[in-house]
Amino acid sequence: MTEERVIHIESKITYLEDTVQELSTTVYQQQKQIDQLQAMCESLLIHMQELAAATGEDSERPPHY
C-alpha cells in the first residue's frame, strides 16, 4: 500500500467513527424520548381509567353504534 492510500483509508475510518458516535448519540436521545412518552401514555391511561370509574361510564357502546 502506498502512503497516500493509507492516509485515505485512515481519513475514512475517522469519518466513520465520527458518524457512528453521532448516530449513537441520536439513538440515545430518541430512546430517552421514547421512555418519556411511554411513561406519559401510561399516566394518561391510568388517569382516563380513573375518570371513567369516577363518572360511572361503562366501556360498552350504546346500542345505536
C-alpha positions as CSV (number, residue, x, y, z in Angstrom):
1,M,0.0,0.0,0.0
2,T,1.1,3.5,-0.7
3,E,1.3,6.1,2.0
4,E,-1.4,8.1,0.2
5,R,-3.7,5.1,0.2
6,V,-3.2,4.5,3.9
7,I,-3.9,8.2,4.7
8,H,-7.1,8.0,2.6
9,I,-8.2,4.9,4.5
10,E,-7.4,6.4,7.9
11,S,-9.4,9.5,6.9
12,K,-12.4,7.3,6.0
13,I,-12.1,5.4,9.3
14,T,-12.1,8.7,11.2
15,Y,-15.1,9.9,9.4
16,L,-17.0,6.7,10.0
17,E,-16.1,6.8,13.7
18,D,-17.5,10.3,14.0
19,T,-20.6,9.2,12.2
20,V,-21.1,6.2,14.5
21,Q,-20.7,8.5,17.5
22,E,-23.3,10.9,16.1
23,L,-25.7,8.0,15.5
24,S,-25.1,6.6,18.9
25,T,-26.0,10.0,20.5
26,T,-29.1,10.3,18.4
27,V,-30.3,6.8,19.3
28,Y,-29.7,7.5,23.0
29,Q,-31.7,10.8,22.8
30,Q,-34.5,9.1,20.9
31,Q,-34.6,6.3,23.5
32,K,-34.9,8.8,26.3
33,Q,-37.8,10.5,24.5
34,I,-39.5,7.1,23.8
35,D,-39.2,6.3,27.5
36,Q,-40.7,9.7,28.5
37,L,-43.6,9.3,26.0
38,Q,-44.3,5.7,27.2
39,A,-44.5,7.0,30.8
40,M,-46.8,9.8,29.7
41,C,-49.1,7.4,27.9
42,E,-49.2,5.1,30.9
43,S,-50.1,8.0,33.1
44,L,-52.8,9.2,30.8
45,L,-54.3,5.7,30.6
46,I,-54.4,5.5,34.3
47,H,-56.0,9.0,34.5
48,M,-58.6,8.1,31.9
49,Q,-59.5,4.9,33.7
50,E,-59.9,6.8,37.0
51,L,-62.1,9.3,35.3
52,A,-64.2,6.6,33.7
53,A,-64.6,4.9,37.1
54,A,-65.5,8.1,38.8
55,T,-68.1,9.1,36.3
56,G,-69.6,5.6,36.2
57,E,-69.3,5.3,32.5
58,D,-69.5,1.9,31.0
59,S,-66.9,0.8,28.5
60,E,-69.7,-0.5,26.3
61,R,-71.1,1.4,23.4
62,P,-74.7,2.3,23.3
63,P,-76.9,0.1,21.1
64,H,-77.2,2.7,18.3
65,Y,-73.5,2.4,17.4
